[in-house]
Amino acid sequence: MLASIIKSVFIIVIVSSTFTLTAQYEDNSHTMAFSRTMHYVLSKNDKGSYQLKSEIKTKIRYLSERALKNNTFYVTEEFSAKINKLSGSYIKKESFGAPQIGFYYAKPEDVFIGNYKIHTITFDKPLKIKDSIQYSYQETFTEAAYMPLIEVPNVD
């Protein structure tokens, strides 16, 4: 099942003080075509410890009326990483301008889990079937140990 979702994974390892991992996967369901590219860079900083940065780019193509209702996407910023350069765009619809970007702080019910920031990207212009959108962001991790597991989401 997982193999049918993942079409390709590209791994590039540069042997030096920098480690680069690029992964890409696609999900072509009946309602949306979803593609995410993740680029991770692990490098040694001046203090001798390792720093991890990532660039994430997501593209979505709407294939049904049902999918058009899914126009808000979320990026979670936890204690272990800072989100930067969050942006979005309508593909081949330059006159639409940029989507609305905002954030709020989640308040988990568990007292041992601190508040975390949730960024929202809302594509509020009217879209049609076969229209596409994309959003991207950078993430800087406080320590390399916090590199996340790479997940394959079900956008339906």
QUIWODA-V128871 format. One record per residue. SS is DSSP state (H for helix, E for strand, C for the rest). PSI is psi as a letter, one per 30 degrees, with the letter a starting at -180 (none if undefined). BURIAL is + if it has 9 or more other ideal C-beta (glycine too) atoms within 8 Angstrom, else -. Layout:
ss={SS | SS}
psi={PSI | PSI}
burial={BURIAL | BURIAL}
This chain:
ss={C | H | H | H | H | C | C | C | C | C | C | C | C | C | C | C | C | E | E | E | E | E | E | E | E | E | E | E | C | C | C | E | E | E | E | E | E | E | E | E | E | E | E | E | C | C | C | C | C | E | E | E | E | E | E | E | E | E | E | E | E | E | C | C | H | H | H | H | C | C | C | E | E | E | E | E | E | C | C | C | E | E | E | E | E | E | E | E | E | E | E | C | C | H | H | H | C | C | C | E | E | E | E | E | E | E | C | C | C | C | C | C | C | C | C | E | E | E | E | E | E | E | C | C | C | C | C | C | C | C | C | E | E | E | E | E | E | E | E | E | E | C | C | H | H | H | C | C | C | C | C | C | C | C | C | C}
psi={e | e | f | f | e | j | e | k | k | k | k | j | k | j | j | b | g | k | k | k | k | k | k | k | l | l | j | i | a | f | e | k | k | k | k | k | k | k | j | k | k | k | l | k | a | f | f | f | l | k | k | k | l | l | k | k | k | k | k | k | k | k | f | l | e | e | e | f | f | i | g | k | l | k | k | k | j | a | f | f | l | k | k | l | h | k | l | l | l | k | k | g | h | e | f | f | a | l | l | k | k | a | l | l | k | k | j | l | f | k | f | f | k | l | k | l | k | j | k | k | j | k | j | f | l | k | l | l | k | g | l | l | l | l | l | l | l | k | k | j | k | e | l | f | f | g | k | l | k | k | l | j | l | j | f | none}
burial={- | - | - | - | + | + | - | - | - | - | - | - | - | - | - | - | - | - | + | + | + | + | + | + | + | + | + | - | + | - | + | + | + | + | + | + | + | + | + | + | + | + | + | - | - | - | - | - | - | + | + | + | + | + | + | + | + | + | + | + | + | + | + | + | - | - | + | + | - | - | - | - | - | - | + | - | + | - | - | - | + | - | + | - | - | + | + | + | + | + | + | - | - | - | - | - | - | - | + | - | + | - | + | - | - | - | - | - | - | - | - | - | - | - | - | + | + | + | + | + | + | + | + | - | + | - | + | - | + | - | + | + | + | + | + | + | + | + | + | + | + | - | + | + | - | + | - | - | - | - | - | + | - | - | + | -}
